[in-house]
Amino acid sequence: MPKIDWNDSFGVGNDEIDRQHKKWIGIFNDLHDAMLNDDLTDYRAMTTQSLQDMLDYAKVHFAFEEKYMANIGYPDLVAHRRLHKDFDTQIYQCYRDAEDGHTVLNTKIIKMVRNWLVQHIMIEDMKYKLFAQQRG
């Protein structure tokens, strides 16, 4: 599963959200590197820290993005917020499993996070981009 390379197609027309998405992708790429590292000496600690970083940034980014959508009057804010909550729940469950000593497959986490990020930005976030553009 490859890393994510930012390109202009990820842009949503809001400089701050684009900056946050770049950082979010950077966190994913760090998670990717950490989880696929061959050094398994502190595997659980590395996994939980990477997931904690993801959870921490999700709170900051989701709050900002939801506030932006509310400010522009985006009509699908409630559904979009639900997608954020569902993702947060998935990551938190992986985090809890790792904390509790359960085997957490890094490839599964990487695939889930990568697919969610790319799909979410390219499909769901583009909906509010289009709405903002049409609103003028």
Phi, psi and omega in degrees: 000119184282162173292174177254128175256123178296139169214169187300339180294343177280347185296136181250007177085009177231115186303318181293317179294320177299319178298318179294320178297321177299316179295317179302315178295322176298319177297317177300314182297324174294317176301314178304309181298314182296317185284338179259008177293139181285346181281105184260019185297324180228053186304311184295317180297318180295317180296312182294322179295318179298317179291323177297319177300319179295315179297317181298316182287328178303317181300313181295309184293313182298319179298316180295313183296319180293323176295318177300314181297321177296318181296328179269359179074031182298121187288340182258026182302317183298316179294320180294318178300321179298319177299318177299313181298318180298317179295315179303318179297318179298314181294318179298320179296318176299317178300311180298318179300315179295317179299323182278002177087007177284149178290125178242118182285116182298323180296325178295314180297313182300315180297315181298310183294315180300310181299317181296312181301308183296311180298317183295312180294311188285338180248298187290314181290331178293338177293317179284334174298311179298317179301313180297321179293318181291329180288333174076000000 
